[in-house]
Amino acid sequence: MATYIRRREFIFILGGTAAWPLSARAQQPTMPVIGFLHPGSLAMNKRNVASFYQGLAEAGYAEGRNVRVEFRWADNQVGRLPMLAADLVASQVAVIVAAGAIAAPLAAKEATTTIPIVLVATGMIPGLVASLNRPGGNITGLTLVDTGLPGKRLGLVGQMVPQAMMLGYLASPSNSPMFEEQTSEIRQAAQALGREIIVVGGRSDFDFEIAFNTLVQRGAGALVVHNTPSAIERRHTILTLAARHKLPAMYPFSTFVFEGGLMSYGAGGEVFRQVASHYVGKILKGAKPNDLPIQQPTKFELVINLKTARALGIDVPEKLLALANEVIE
């Protein structure tokens, strides 16, 4: 069942914002409503939601004072996204934030061609927008493309497991120039580190089973998981396989680490702050999505799960602990 989080519930969860008295709220004029559509759950996105509210505050908006937010969580049931998007449209929200896998922006786009949509998504689907600089239509936002990050992730997991001379790279094979570029980048990074790299791919649970068996058979000592929609949507399968095979892995987002993964390096809650302050705030003040170019995040965070490290028999180097933005005990 999808999770509907209303304003009072969210305030209770964060525990930091006092609700206005009912009498005071009743006297306020109708305020704009932001729809927030996500394929995941609130439990795994509390930090992201808090960052989103921080961004709204920077743009001059406060929950209950001059804006409301309606959350629609699919609770990892991606097939529910079209229904949830349609519900937000029926609620006549002023703008829809479609976050997570690319399925959320696609569902929002199918639901409306007039309500502005701000995406926070992995990759771009041809035809979703006209171009990054001039998106066209009613869509803008942030795209979480991994340009320059595969090599960085490989270096960090190499520090975590310095004895691993054979490293794996799990991606979703495609004929796109970006996939070729990133695969080439990680091969060069492995060579510079004096390591060998095994590139495996998959989109389904069955594919990932085969990929992990290949990595184990070839003696991979650690793994980098590429930022792809299939990896995010099938993250529970990937996490289960990594734990089963006791394979230390670097993931693209902290969600993996909060759910039991070893470490991640990628865009964190900062993207939700930026989406709220730079995109949603401007749209509420009259800006058109077509006038706001789609951008990529510039700040990234390292998150480490010490409990998982202990389960894998890894003594996390002090240097990595010092670099980490967050350490899960």
Phi and psi in degrees as GROMACS dihedral restraints (atoms count N, CA, C in turn):
[ dihedral_restraints ]
;  ai    aj    ak    al  type     phi  dphi    fc
    3     4     5     6     1   -68.3    20    10
    4     5     6     7     1   152.0    20    10
    6     7     8     9     1  -102.0    20    10
    7     8     9    10     1   123.6    20    10
    9    10    11    12     1  -103.9    20    10
   10    11    12    13     1   118.3    20    10
   12    13    14    15     1  -110.7    20    10
   13    14    15    16     1   115.5    20    10
   15    16    17    18     1   -93.6    20    10
   16    17    18    19     1   175.9    20    10
   18    19    20    21     1   -60.7    20    10
   19    20    21    22     1   -48.3    20    10
   21    22    23    24     1   -62.8    20    10
   22    23    24    25     1   -39.1    20    10
   24    25    26    27     1   -63.3    20    10
   25    26    27    28     1   -40.8    20    10
   27    28    29    30     1   -67.8    20    10
   28    29    30    31     1   -39.9    20    10
   30    31    32    33     1   -60.7    20    10
   31    32    33    34     1   -40.4    20    10
   33    34    35    36     1   -63.1    20    10
   34    35    36    37     1   -40.7    20    10
   36    37    38    39     1   -64.0    20    10
   37    38    39    40     1   -46.9    20    10
   39    40    41    42     1   -74.2    20    10
   40    41    42    43     1   -33.1    20    10
   42    43    44    45     1    68.3    20    10
   43    44    45    46     1    21.0    20    10
   45    46    47    48     1  -126.5    20    10
   46    47    48    49     1    -4.3    20    10
   48    49    50    51     1  -122.6    20    10
   49    50    51    52     1   128.0    20    10
   51    52    53    54     1   -84.6    20    10
   52    53    54    55     1   134.4    20    10
   54    55    56    57     1   -74.4    20    10
   55    56    57    58     1   146.7    20    10
   57    58    59    60     1   -69.2    20    10
   58    59    60    61     1   151.2    20    10
   60    61    62    63     1   -59.1    20    10
   61    62    63    64     1   148.1    20    10
   63    64    65    66     1   -58.6    20    10
   64    65    66    67     1   -39.0    20    10
   66    67    68    69     1   -64.5    20    10
   67    68    69    70     1   -37.6    20    10
   69    70    71    72     1   -69.5    20    10
   70    71    72    73     1   -40.8    20    10
   72    73    74    75     1   -66.6    20    10
   73    74    75    76     1   -34.6    20    10
   75    76    77    78     1   -65.4    20    10
   76    77    78    79     1   -24.3    20    10
   78    79    80    81     1   -87.2    20    10
   79    80    81    82     1    -6.9    20    10
   81    82    83    84     1   -80.2    20    10
   82    83    84    85     1   146.1    20    10
   84    85    86    87     1   -67.3    20    10
   85    86    87    88     1   162.3    20    10
   87    88    89    90     1   -56.6    20    10
   88    89    90    91     1   131.2    20    10
   90    91    92    93     1  -110.7    20    10
   91    92    93    94     1   154.2    20    10
   93    94    95    96     1   -64.7    20    10
   94    95    96    97     1   149.9    20    10
   96    97    98    99     1  -117.1    20    10
   97    98    99   100     1   131.2    20    10
   99   100   101   102     1  -100.0    20    10
  100   101   102   103     1   128.0    20    10
  102   103   104   105     1   -92.4    20    10
  103   104   105   106     1   136.7    20    10
  105   106   107   108     1  -124.5    20    10
  106   107   108   109     1   111.1    20    10
  108   109   110   111     1  -111.7    20    10
  109   110   111   112     1   127.5    20    10
  111   112   113   114     1  -147.1    20    10
  112   113   114   115     1   138.3    20    10
  114   115   116   117     1   -74.7    20    10
  115   116   117   118     1   -15.7    20    10
  117   118   119   120     1   -93.8    20    10
  118   119   120   121     1  -149.0    20    10
  120   121   122   123     1  -126.0    20    10
  121   122   123   124     1   160.4    20    10
  123   124   125   126     1   -63.2    20    10
  124   125   126   127     1   -38.2    20    10
  126   127   128   129     1   -55.6    20    10
  127   128   129   130     1   -36.1    20    10
  129   130   131   132     1   -93.0    20    10
  130   131   132   133     1     1.5    20    10
  132   133   134   135     1  -131.0    20    10
  133   134   135   136     1    19.5    20    10
  135   136   137   138     1   -60.0    20    10
  136   137   138   139     1   -40.5    20    10
  138   139   140   141     1   -65.4    20    10
  139   140   141   142     1   -40.5    20    10
  141   142   143   144     1   -65.2    20    10
  142   143   144   145     1   -40.5    20    10
  144   145   146   147     1   -66.7    20    10
  145   146   147   148     1   -40.6    20    10
  147   148   149   150     1   -61.7    20    10
  148   149   150   151     1   -40.3    20    10
  150   151   152   153     1   -65.3    20    10
  151   152   153   154     1   -36.3    20    10
  153   154   155   156     1   -63.0    20    10
  154   155   156   157     1   -43.9    20    10
  156   157   158   159     1   -65.5    20    10
  157   158   159   160     1   -34.4    20    10
  159   160   161   162     1   -62.6    20    10
  160   161   162   163     1   -43.9    20    10
  162   163   164   165     1   -62.8    20    10
  163   164   165   166     1   -39.5    20    10
  165   166   167   168     1   -61.3    20    10
  166   167   168   169     1   -41.0    20    10
  168   169   170   171     1   -61.6    20    10
  169   170   171   172     1   -39.8    20    10
  171   172   173   174     1   -63.8    20    10
  172   173   174   175     1   -28.3    20    10
  174   175   176   177     1   -87.7    20    10
  175   176   177   178     1    -0.9    20    10
  177   178   179   180     1    94.5    20    10
  178   179   180   181     1    18.6    20    10
  180   181   182   183     1  -118.6    20    10
  181   182   183   184     1   138.5    20    10
  183   184   185   186     1  -130.4    20    10
  184   185   186   187     1   133.8    20    10
  186   187   188   189     1   -56.0    20    10
  187   188   189   190     1   123.9    20    10
  189   190   191   192     1    89.5    20    10
  190   191   192   193     1   -18.0    20    10
  192   193   194   195     1   -95.8    20    10
  193   194   195   196     1   -53.2    20    10
  195   196   197   198     1  -138.6    20    10
  196   197   198   199     1    14.7    20    10
  198   199   200   201     1  -161.4    20    10
  199   200   201   202     1   153.1    20    10
  201   202   203   204     1  -126.1    20    10
  202   203   204   205     1   152.5    20    10
  204   205   206   207     1  -123.4    20    10
  205   206   207   208     1   128.3    20    10
  207   208   209   210     1  -107.6    20    10
  208   209   210   211     1   117.0    20    10
  210   211   212   213     1   -95.0    20    10
  211   212   213   214     1   138.7    20    10
  213   214   215   216     1  -130.5    20    10
  214   215   216   217     1   108.8    20    10
  216   217   218   219     1  -105.6    20    10
  217   218   219   220     1   129.0    20    10
  219   220   221   222     1   -83.9    20    10
  220   221   222   223     1    -8.5    20    10
  222   223   224   225     1    52.0    20    10
  223   224   225   226     1    46.3    20    10
  225   226   227   228     1    68.2    20    10
  226   227   228   229     1    16.8    20    10
  228   229   230   231     1  -108.2    20    10
  229   230   231   232     1    85.5    20    10
  231   232   233   234     1   -58.7    20    10
  232   233   234   235     1   -31.2    20    10
  234   235   236   237     1   -62.6    20    10
  235   236   237   238     1   -15.9    20    10
  237   238   239   240     1   -85.2    20    10
  238   239   240   241     1   -11.0    20    10
  240   241   242   243     1   -58.7    20    10
  241   242   243   244     1   -44.5    20    10
  243   244   245   246     1   -57.9    20    10
  244   245   246   247     1   -41.0    20    10
  246   247   248   249     1   -64.7    20    10
  247   248   249   250     1   -42.7    20    10
  249   250   251   252     1   -66.5    20    10
  250   251   252   253     1   -39.0    20    10
  252   253   254   255     1   -64.1    20    10
  253   254   255   256     1   -42.7    20    10
  255   256   257   258     1   -62.6    20    10
  256   257   258   259     1   -35.7    20    10
  258   259   260   261     1   -65.4    20    10
  259   260   261   262     1   -40.0    20    10
  261   262   263   264     1   -64.8    20    10
  262   263   264   265     1   -40.9    20    10
  264   265   266   267     1   -63.1    20    10
  265   266   267   268     1   -42.7    20    10
  267   268   269   270     1   -63.4    20    10
  268   269   270   271     1   -27.4    20    10
  270   271   272   273     1   -79.8    20    10
  271   272   273   274     1    -2.6    20    10
  273   274   275   276     1    58.3    20    10
  274   275   276   277     1    47.4    20    10
  276   277   278   279     1   -67.9    20    10
  277   278   279   280     1   157.8    20    10
  279   280   281   282     1   -81.9    20    10
  280   281   282   283     1   -28.1    20    10
  282   283   284   285     1  -157.5    20    10
  283   284   285   286     1   147.9    20    10
  285   286   287   288     1  -115.9    20    10
  286   287   288   289     1   125.0    20    10
  288   289   290   291     1   -94.2    20    10
  289   290   291   292     1   116.5    20    10
  291   292   293   294     1  -111.2    20    10
  292   293   294   295     1   108.0    20    10
  294   295   296   297     1  -118.9    20    10
  295   296   297   298     1   167.5    20    10
  297   298   299   300     1    91.6    20    10
  298   299   300   301     1  -140.9    20    10
  300   301   302   303     1   -64.4    20    10
  301   302   303   304     1   160.3    20    10
  303   304   305   306     1   -60.9    20    10
  304   305   306   307     1   -16.3    20    10
  306   307   308   309     1   -61.0    20    10
  307   308   309   310     1   -31.8    20    10
  309   310   311   312     1   -68.0    20    10
  310   311   312   313     1   -51.4    20    10
  312   313   314   315     1   -59.8    20    10
  313   314   315   316     1   -36.6    20    10
  315   316   317   318     1   -64.5    20    10
  316   317   318   319     1   -41.3    20    10
  318   319   320   321     1   -64.6    20    10
  319   320   321   322     1   -41.3    20    10
  321   322   323   324     1   -65.4    20    10
  322   323   324   325     1   -41.3    20    10
  324   325   326   327     1   -63.6    20    10
  325   326   327   328     1   -38.5    20    10
  327   328   329   330     1   -67.0    20    10
  328   329   330   331     1   -28.0    20    10
  330   331   332   333     1   -82.2    20    10
  331   332   333   334     1   -27.6    20    10
  333   334   335   336     1  -155.1    20    10
  334   335   336   337     1   144.8    20    10
  336   337   338   339     1  -113.8    20    10
  337   338   339   340     1     3.1    20    10
  339   340   341   342     1  -117.7    20    10
  340   341   342   343     1   -39.5    20    10
  342   343   344   345     1   -71.2    20    10
  343   344   345   346     1   129.8    20    10
  345   346   347   348     1   -58.7    20    10
  346   347   348   349     1   138.1    20    10
  348   349   350   351     1  -118.8    20    10
  349   350   351   352     1   127.3    20    10
  351   352   353   354     1  -111.0    20    10
  352   353   354   355     1   114.0    20    10
  354   355   356   357     1   -95.2    20    10
  355   356   357   358     1   150.3    20    10
  357   358   359   360     1  -133.8    20    10
  358   359   360   361     1    92.5    20    10
  360   361   362   363     1  -141.0    20    10
  361   362   363   364     1   154.5    20    10
  363   364   365   366     1   -80.4    20    10
  364   365   366   367     1   118.6    20    10
  366   367   368   369     1    74.1    20    10
  367   368   369   370     1   175.9    20    10
  369   370   371   372     1  -131.0    20    10
  370   371   372   373     1   139.0    20    10
  372   373   374   375     1   -95.5    20    10
  373   374   375   376     1   127.7    20    10
  375   376   377   378     1   -53.3    20    10
  376   377   378   379     1   130.8    20    10
  378   379   380   381     1    95.1    20    10
  379   380   381   382     1   -12.9    20    10
  381   382   383   384     1   -65.7    20    10
  382   383   384   385     1   -43.9    20    10
  384   385   386   387     1  -136.1    20    10
  385   386   387   388     1   161.6    20    10
  387   388   389   390     1   -69.6    20    10
  388   389   390   391     1   -44.5    20    10
  390   391   392   393     1  -163.5    20    10
  391   392   393   394     1   167.3    20    10
  393   394   395   396     1   -69.7    20    10
  394   395   396   397     1   -40.2    20    10
  396   397   398   399     1   -73.7    20    10
  397   398   399   400     1   -37.4    20    10
  399   400   401   402     1  -129.3    20    10
  400   401   402   403     1    83.7    20    10
  402   403   404   405     1   -58.2    20    10
  403   404   405   406     1   -34.0    20    10
  405   406   407   408     1    74.4    20    10
  406   407   408   409     1   161.0    20    10
  408   409   410   411     1    63.5    20    10
  409   410   411   412     1  -141.3    20    10
  411   412   413   414     1  -115.8    20    10
  412   413   414   415     1    20.2    20    10
  414   415   416   417     1  -120.7    20    10
  415   416   417   418     1   137.7    20    10
  417   418   419   420     1  -152.6    20    10
  418   419   420   421     1  -170.5    20    10
  420   421   422   423     1   132.6    20    10
  421   422   423   424     1  -152.2    20    10
  423   424   425   426     1  -116.6    20    10
  424   425   426   427     1   137.5    20    10
  426   427   428   429     1  -112.6    20    10
  427   428   429   430     1   129.0    20    10
  429   430   431   432     1   -93.8    20    10
  430   431   432   433     1    69.5    20    10
  432   433   434   435     1   -88.3    20    10
  433   434   435   436     1   139.9    20    10
  435   436   437   438     1   -87.3    20    10
  436   437   438   439     1    28.3    20    10
  438   439   440   441     1   -57.5    20    10
  439   440   441   442     1   122.1    20    10
  441   442   443   444     1    84.5    20    10
  442   443   444   445     1    -7.5    20    10
  444   445   446   447     1   -91.7    20    10
  445   446   447   448     1   -30.9    20    10
  447   448   449   450     1   -55.1    20    10
  448   449   450   451     1   -43.4    20    10
  450   451   452   453     1   -65.4    20    10
  451   452   453   454     1   -38.4    20    10
  453   454   455   456     1   -63.8    20    10
  454   455   456   457     1   -43.5    20    10
  456   457   458   459     1   -63.8    20    10
  457   458   459   460     1   -40.3    20    10
  459   460   461   462     1   -62.3    20    10
  460   461   462   463     1   -42.4    20    10
  462   463   464   465     1   -63.1    20    10
  463   464   465   466     1   -38.8    20    10
  465   466   467   468     1   -70.2    20    10
  466   467   468   469     1   -42.8    20    10
  468   469   470   471     1   -69.8    20    10
  469   470   471   472     1   -27.7    20    10
  471   472   473   474     1   -65.6    20    10
  472   473   474   475     1   -34.5    20    10
  474   475   476   477     1   -70.7    20    10
  475   476   477   478     1   -34.8    20    10
  477   478   479   480     1   -68.4    20    10
  478   479   480   481     1   -38.1    20    10
  480   481   482   483     1  -126.5    20    10
  481   482   483   484     1    72.8    20    10
  483   484   485   486     1   -63.7    20    10
  484   485   486   487     1   -21.5    20    10
  486   487   488   489     1   -81.5    20    10
  487   488   489   490     1   -10.0    20    10
  489   490   491   492     1   -81.4    20    10
  490   491   492   493     1   108.4    20    10
  492   493   494   495     1   -91.7    20    10
  493   494   495   496     1   -16.6    20    10
  495   496   497   498     1  -113.9    20    10
  496   497   498   499     1   120.5    20    10
  498   499   500   501     1  -119.2    20    10
  499   500   501   502     1   146.8    20    10
  501   502   503   504     1  -103.5    20    10
  502   503   504   505     1   154.4    20    10
  504   505   506   507     1  -133.4    20    10
  505   506   507   508     1   112.3    20    10
  507   508   509   510     1  -100.5    20    10
  508   509   510   511     1   117.4    20    10
  510   511   512   513     1  -136.9    20    10
  511   512   513   514     1  -177.7    20    10
  513   514   515   516     1  -113.6    20    10
  514   515   516   517     1   102.9    20    10
  516   517   518   519     1   -56.5    20    10
  517   518   519   520     1   141.6    20    10
  519   520   521   522     1  -155.5    20    10
  520   521   522   523     1   171.5    20    10
  522   523   524   525     1   -94.6    20    10
  523   524   525   526     1    10.4    20    10
  525   526   527   528     1   -74.1    20    10
  526   527   528   529     1   145.7    20    10
  528   529   530   531     1   -57.7    20    10
  529   530   531   532     1   -33.7    20    10
  531   532   533   534     1   -65.3    20    10
  532   533   534   535     1   -41.3    20    10
  534   535   536   537     1   -63.1    20    10
  535   536   537   538     1   -44.4    20    10
  537   538   539   540     1   -62.8    20    10
  538   539   540   541     1   -40.6    20    10
  540   541   542   543     1   -64.6    20    10
  541   542   543   544     1   -44.3    20    10
  543   544   545   546     1   -71.6    20    10
  544   545   546   547     1   -35.2    20    10
  546   547   548   549     1   -65.1    20    10
  547   548   549   550     1   -41.7    20    10
  549   550   551   552     1   -63.0    20    10
  550   551   552   553     1   -39.5    20    10
  552   553   554   555     1   -62.0    20    10
  553   554   555   556     1   -44.0    20    10
  555   556   557   558     1   -73.8    20    10
  556   557   558   559     1   -29.9    20    10
  558   559   560   561     1   -65.3    20    10
  559   560   561   562     1   -41.7    20    10
  561   562   563   564     1   -65.8    20    10
  562   563   564   565     1   -39.4    20    10
  564   565   566   567     1   -64.2    20    10
  565   566   567   568     1   -41.0    20    10
  567   568   569   570     1   -63.9    20    10
  568   569   570   571     1   -41.6    20    10
  570   571   572   573     1   -63.2    20    10
  571   572   573   574     1   -41.5    20    10
  573   574   575   576     1   -64.1    20    10
  574   575   576   577     1   -30.2    20    10
  576   577   578   579     1   -86.4    20    10
  577   578   579   580     1    -3.6    20    10
  579   580   581   582     1    73.4    20    10
  580   581   582   583     1    27.4    20    10
  582   583   584   585     1  -113.8    20    10
  583   584   585   586     1   161.4    20    10
  585   586   587   588     1   -98.7    20    10
  586   587   588   589     1   150.7    20    10
  588   589   590   591     1  -124.9    20    10
  589   590   591   592     1   137.9    20    10
  591   592   593   594     1  -114.5    20    10
  592   593   594   595     1   117.8    20    10
  594   595   596   597     1   -95.1    20    10
  595   596   597   598     1   119.6    20    10
  597   598   599   600     1  -125.8    20    10
  598   599   600   601     1   160.8    20    10
  600   601   602   603     1  -142.1    20    10
  601   602   603   604     1   169.6    20    10
  603   604   605   606     1   177.1    20    10
  604   605   606   607     1   158.1    20    10
  606   607   608   609     1  -128.9    20    10
  607   608   609   610     1   -24.6    20    10
  609   610   611   612     1  -111.4    20    10
  610   611   612   613     1   168.8    20    10
  612   613   614   615     1   -57.8    20    10
  613   614   615   616     1   -42.0    20    10
  615   616   617   618     1   -62.2    20    10
  616   617   618   619     1   -43.1    20    10
  618   619   620   621     1   -58.3    20    10
  619   620   621   622     1   -43.9    20    10
  621   622   623   624     1   -68.7    20    10
  622   623   624   625     1   -34.5    20    10
  624   625   626   627     1   -58.4    20    10
  625   626   627   628     1   -48.1    20    10
  627   628   629   630     1   -63.0    20    10
  628   629   630   631     1   -42.1    20    10
  630   631   632   633     1   -60.9    20    10
  631   632   633   634     1   -45.9    20    10
  633   634   635   636     1   -66.9    20    10
  634   635   636   637     1   -38.2    20    10
  636   637   638   639     1   -61.8    20    10
  637   638   639   640     1   -39.3    20    10
  639   640   641   642     1   -63.3    20    10
  640   641   642   643     1   -44.5    20    10
  642   643   644   645     1   -61.7    20    10
  643   644   645   646     1   -44.3    20    10
  645   646   647   648     1   -65.9    20    10
  646   647   648   649     1   -45.0    20    10
  648   649   650   651     1   -61.6    20    10
  649   650   651   652     1   -33.4    20    10
  651   652   653   654     1   -91.8    20    10
  652   653   654   655     1     2.5    20    10
  654   655   656   657     1    82.0    20    10
  655   656   657   658     1    27.6    20    10
  657   658   659   660     1   -65.3    20    10
  658   659   660   661     1   134.3    20    10
  660   661   662   663     1   -99.2    20    10
  661   662   663   664     1    -8.6    20    10
  663   664   665   666     1  -164.8    20    10
  664   665   666   667     1   168.7    20    10
  666   667   668   669     1  -143.1    20    10
  667   668   669   670     1   142.5    20    10
  669   670   671   672     1  -112.9    20    10
  670   671   672   673     1   124.8    20    10
  672   673   674   675     1   -97.3    20    10
  673   674   675   676     1   123.1    20    10
  675   676   677   678     1   -75.6    20    10
  676   677   678   679     1   153.2    20    10
  678   679   680   681     1   -79.3    20    10
  679   680   681   682     1    95.2    20    10
  681   682   683   684     1  -134.2    20    10
  682   683   684   685     1   154.0    20    10
  684   685   686   687     1   -56.5    20    10
  685   686   687   688     1   -39.7    20    10
  687   688   689   690     1   -66.9    20    10
  688   689   690   691     1   -36.6    20    10
  690   691   692   693     1   -66.0    20    10
  691   692   693   694     1   -38.8    20    10
  693   694   695   696     1   -69.9    20    10
  694   695   696   697     1   -45.1    20    10
  696   697   698   699     1   -68.3    20    10
  697   698   699   700     1   -29.8    20    10
  699   700   701   702     1  -107.0    20    10
  700   701   702   703     1    26.1    20    10
  702   703   704   705     1   -62.3    20    10
  703   704   705   706     1   -32.3    20    10
  705   706   707   708     1   -65.1    20    10
  706   707   708   709     1   -37.4    20    10
  708   709   710   711     1   -64.1    20    10
  709   710   711   712     1   -45.3    20    10
  711   712   713   714     1   -64.2    20    10
  712   713   714   715     1   -43.7    20    10
  714   715   716   717     1   -63.3    20    10
  715   716   717   718     1   -40.4    20    10
  717   718   719   720     1   -63.9    20    10
  718   719   720   721     1   -43.6    20    10
  720   721   722   723     1   -67.0    20    10
  721   722   723   724     1   -39.9    20    10
  723   724   725   726     1   -63.3    20    10
  724   725   726   727     1   -41.0    20    10
  726   727   728   729     1   -68.3    20    10
  727   728   729   730     1   -41.1    20    10
  729   730   731   732     1   -61.8    20    10
  730   731   732   733     1   -42.2    20    10
  732   733   734   735     1   -92.0    20    10
  733   734   735   736     1     3.5    20    10
  735   736   737   738     1    50.4    20    10
  736   737   738   739     1    48.7    20    10
  738   739   740   741     1  -106.1    20    10
  739   740   741   742     1   111.8    20    10
  741   742   743   744     1   -59.6    20    10
  742   743   744   745     1   132.8    20    10
  744   745   746   747     1  -136.1    20    10
  745   746   747   748     1   144.7    20    10
  747   748   749   750     1  -104.2    20    10
  748   749   750   751     1   129.1    20    10
  750   751   752   753     1  -113.5    20    10
  751   752   753   754     1   162.1    20    10
  753   754   755   756     1   -80.8    20    10
  754   755   756   757     1   -20.3    20    10
  756   757   758   759     1  -137.3    20    10
  757   758   759   760     1   153.1    20    10
  759   760   761   762     1   -66.8    20    10
  760   761   762   763     1   -20.4    20    10
  762   763   764   765     1   -53.5    20    10
  763   764   765   766     1   -40.4    20    10
  765   766   767   768     1   -60.6    20    10
  766   767   768   769     1   -40.8    20    10
  768   769   770   771     1   -72.6    20    10
  769   770   771   772     1   -39.3    20    10
  771   772   773   774     1   -65.3    20    10
  772   773   774   775     1   -21.7    20    10
  774   775   776   777     1   -98.1    20    10
  775   776   777   778     1    11.3    20    10
  777   778   779   780     1   117.2    20    10
  778   779   780   781     1    -2.1    20    10
  780   781   782   783     1   -71.7    20    10
  781   782   783   784     1   162.9    20    10
  783   784   785   786     1   -73.7    20    10
  784   785   786   787     1   -51.9    20    10
  786   787   788   789     1  -157.1    20    10
  787   788   789   790     1   158.1    20    10
  789   790   791   792     1  -144.6    20    10
  790   791   792   793     1   153.5    20    10
  792   793   794   795     1  -142.5    20    10
  793   794   795   796     1   116.6    20    10
  795   796   797   798     1   177.2    20    10
  796   797   798   799     1  -171.8    20    10
  798   799   800   801     1   -67.8    20    10
  799   800   801   802     1   132.5    20    10
  801   802   803   804     1  -110.7    20    10
  802   803   804   805     1  -144.1    20    10
  804   805   806   807     1   -61.5    20    10
  805   806   807   808     1   -18.5    20    10
  807   808   809   810     1   -55.4    20    10
  808   809   810   811     1   -35.8    20    10
  810   811   812   813     1   -65.3    20    10
  811   812   813   814     1   -33.6    20    10
  813   814   815   816     1   -73.9    20    10
  814   815   816   817     1   -33.4    20    10
  816   817   818   819     1   -64.3    20    10
  817   818   819   820     1   -43.8    20    10
  819   820   821   822     1   -66.1    20    10
  820   821   822   823     1   -40.6    20    10
  822   823   824   825     1   -60.2    20    10
  823   824   825   826     1   -43.1    20    10
  825   826   827   828     1   -69.7    20    10
  826   827   828   829     1   -46.6    20    10
  828   829   830   831     1   -75.7    20    10
  829   830   831   832     1   -42.3    20    10
  831   832   833   834     1   -88.2    20    10
  832   833   834   835     1   -35.0    20    10
  834   835   836   837     1  -104.6    20    10
  835   836   837   838     1   -60.4    20    10
  837   838   839   840     1   -61.6    20    10
  838   839   840   841     1   -45.9    20    10
  840   841   842   843     1   -58.3    20    10
  841   842   843   844     1   -43.8    20    10
  843   844   845   846     1   -68.5    20    10
  844   845   846   847     1   -38.8    20    10
  846   847   848   849     1   -65.3    20    10
  847   848   849   850     1   -40.9    20    10
  849   850   851   852     1   -63.1    20    10
  850   851   852   853     1   -24.9    20    10
  852   853   854   855     1   -93.1    20    10
  853   854   855   856     1     5.9    20    10
  855   856   857   858     1   115.7    20    10
  856   857   858   859     1    -6.3    20    10
  858   859   860   861     1   -68.7    20    10
  859   860   861   862     1   149.7    20    10
  861   862   863   864     1   -96.5    20    10
  862   863   864   865     1   140.8    20    10
  864   865   866   867     1   -53.3    20    10
  865   866   867   868     1   -36.5    20    10
  867   868   869   870     1   -66.1    20    10
  868   869   870   871     1   -19.6    20    10
  870   871   872   873     1   -91.2    20    10
  871   872   873   874     1    -0.4    20    10
  873   874   875   876     1  -116.3    20    10
  874   875   876   877     1   102.7    20    10
  876   877   878   879     1   -59.5    20    10
  877   878   879   880     1   145.9    20    10
  879   880   881   882     1   -73.3    20    10
  880   881   882   883     1   129.8    20    10
  882   883   884   885     1  -119.5    20    10
  883   884   885   886     1   174.1    20    10
  885   886   887   888     1  -116.6    20    10
  886   887   888   889     1   147.7    20    10
  888   889   890   891     1   -65.4    20    10
  889   890   891   892     1   153.4    20    10
  891   892   893   894     1  -117.6    20    10
  892   893   894   895     1    -8.3    20    10
  894   895   896   897     1  -115.4    20    10
  895   896   897   898     1   137.3    20    10
  897   898   899   900     1  -133.0    20    10
  898   899   900   901     1   157.4    20    10
  900   901   902   903     1  -133.7    20    10
  901   902   903   904     1   146.9    20    10
  903   904   905   906     1  -102.6    20    10
  904   905   906   907     1   126.3    20    10
  906   907   908   909     1  -124.8    20    10
  907   908   909   910     1   135.0    20    10
  909   910   911   912     1  -127.9    20    10
  910   911   912   913     1   136.5    20    10
  912   913   914   915     1  -104.1    20    10
  913   914   915   916     1   105.3    20    10
  915   916   917   918     1   -69.0    20    10
  916   917   918   919     1   -32.3    20    10
  918   919   920   921     1   -62.5    20    10
  919   920   921   922     1   -42.6    20    10
  921   922   923   924     1   -67.8    20    10
  922   923   924   925     1   -38.3    20    10
  924   925   926   927     1   -60.2    20    10
  925   926   927   928     1   -43.1    20    10
  927   928   929   930     1   -64.5    20    10
  928   929   930   931     1   -39.4    20    10
  930   931   932   933     1   -64.1    20    10
  931   932   933   934     1   -28.8    20    10
  933   934   935   936     1   -90.1    20    10
  934   935   936   937     1    -1.6    20    10
  936   937   938   939     1    73.2    20    10
  937   938   939   940     1    28.6    20    10
  939   940   941   942     1  -102.5    20    10
  940   941   942   943     1   130.0    20    10
  942   943   944   945     1   -95.6    20    10
  943   944   945   946     1   103.4    20    10
  945   946   947   948     1   -64.3    20    10
  946   947   948   949     1   125.2    20    10
  948   949   950   951     1   -59.7    20    10
  949   950   951   952     1   141.8    20    10
  951   952   953   954     1   -58.5    20    10
  952   953   954   955     1   -33.2    20    10
  954   955   956   957     1   -61.8    20    10
  955   956   957   958     1   -41.0    20    10
  957   958   959   960     1   -69.6    20    10
  958   959   960   961     1   -38.6    20    10
  960   961   962   963     1   -61.5    20    10
  961   962   963   964     1   -37.5    20    10
  963   964   965   966     1   -68.8    20    10
  964   965   966   967     1   -32.0    20    10
  966   967   968   969     1   -79.6    20    10
  967   968   969   970     1   -23.7    20    10
  969   970   971   972     1   -64.8    20    10
  970   971   972   973     1   136.4    20    10
  972   973   974   975     1   -78.9    20    10
  973   974   975   976     1   -26.9    20    10
  975   976   977   978     1  -151.2    20    10
  976   977   978   979     1   138.4    20    10
  978   979   980   981     1  -122.3    20    10
  979   980   981   982     1   122.5    20    10
  981   982   983   984     1   -91.9    20    10
  982   983   984   985     1   119.8    20    10
